[in-house]
Amino acid sequence: MDKKDFQVSPGYARYVFLLLFLLYLFNYVDRMVVASIFPYLKVEWNLTDAECGWFASIVTLMMTIFVFPVSLLVDRWSRKKAIGIMAVIWSIGAAACAFTKNFTQLFAMRSIVGIGEAAYTSGGHAMIAAYFPEEKRATMNGLFTAAIPMGTAIGVILGGVIAMRFGWPYAFGLLAIPGLIVAILFFWVKDYKTVSIMKKTGTGASAVHEKMKFGDIAREFLSTPSVLFTYLGYVGNTFVTTALMNWLPSYFNRIDGLPMDKAGVKTSVVFLLAIFGAPLGGLVTDKLRKRFPNARMSVPAVTSLLTGLFLLVGFFFLEGGAQYALLICFGFTAPMFAAGGSAVTQDVVHPGLRAISYSLAQFFMMLLGYSLAPIFIGYVSDGSDLLTAFKFLPLFSLLGAASFFLGSFFYVRDLNKVEKVSLEA
């Protein structure tokens, strides 16, 4: 039987993207709802800030543990089945949080949420790379990334409102339902044939293709500096955004004396700016790439630097409305790195390793960014206050900027060495 290239209509590609976007949105709704109920848990269960921070960190720690095995399922088995199963697991885990009665039970259920969310973004970016042409990759990744602030806003706002009116268990239970519905729909989308991981040896007529071994795969990544610097850039940037996603509601509650529903709204306004910043970052990156081939790394370097400057000035020199204005600017520039960064993870590696490539980014940003940020801020806050803890964040933005800048010198070389492989239906 002749091989059939993987092709879909633009309309169907947009439909699949919508499902991916909605799953990413509900991923963050279920992940971030806990931030809006920290004050209720502190009072009801007599918890410290550090203990509350663990409810956020355990999700990403479990994602870190399971990201590689799940990414192997995505790359080597089935994209749609792996993604659908992951979404079902995290939705059930999120709903089960509503029935917990103490720290240990909620900690365990949040662990299940983390297992379900492991490698979802790896699968999502691999699907986007298959459904859309390379010249649109950063743009579509930017749109995909916009689900993060939307999901965060919905989780924090509705979580606070539902908790105030009905009690915090309802915030977990009600917000888990939509993701389960979309997860079921995803089992029926079209998938592409699993790509064989082959390496080319020899030249000319004597060239042959051999199956990659583990050592070959490891060398594929270790010999690609641009992707390694991208992983480090992700760590710096996600540390900052995760810290503020989880602790800004409590900051506004303590500093401004706002009730948690209003503190959640004020926080959400900051992160909702990413709805515009993330896609704009992708559009600018793809536009500039026509003139500057390394734009997918140089643009994230510039936006990461701007993000750090906004936080430095805001937390060291300002307060009140002026500080909030710079936090608004932060909300706009903070996600701009992700469109170019995620495109790099797909550009410079073998097509059969795309989910694994992004899973490596996830591994490092979850282990050193998502997991550490909430408890780091919690421990510093317990020793002093939240403002003092926030003053460390510009350093991590600077780390992200420096990483992307250094990686930009290797991007074109790494891109040119990637073997071109056609996807099959």
Secondary structure, DSSP 8 states (H G I E B T S, - for coil): ----B----HHHHHHHHHHHHHHHHHHHHHHHGGGGGHHHHHHHHT--HHHHHHHHHHHHHHHHHHHHHHHHHHHHT-HHHHHHHHHHHHHHHHHHGGG--SHHHHHHHHHHHHHHHTTHHHHHHHHHHHHS-GGGHHHHHHHHHTHHHHHHHHHHHHHHHHHHHH-HHHHHHHHTHHHHHHHHHHTTS--------EEEES-GGG-EEEE--HHHHHHHHHT-HHHHHHHHHHHHHHHHHHHHHHHHHHHHHHHS---HHHHHHHHHHHHHTHHHHHHHHHHHHHHHHTT-TTHHHHHHHHHHHHHHHHHHHHHHH--HHHHHHHHHHHHHHTTHHHHHHHHHHHHSS-GGGHHHHHHHHHHHHIIIIITHHHHHHHHHHHHS-HHHHHTTHHHHHHHHHHHHHHHTTTHHHHHHTS-----B-
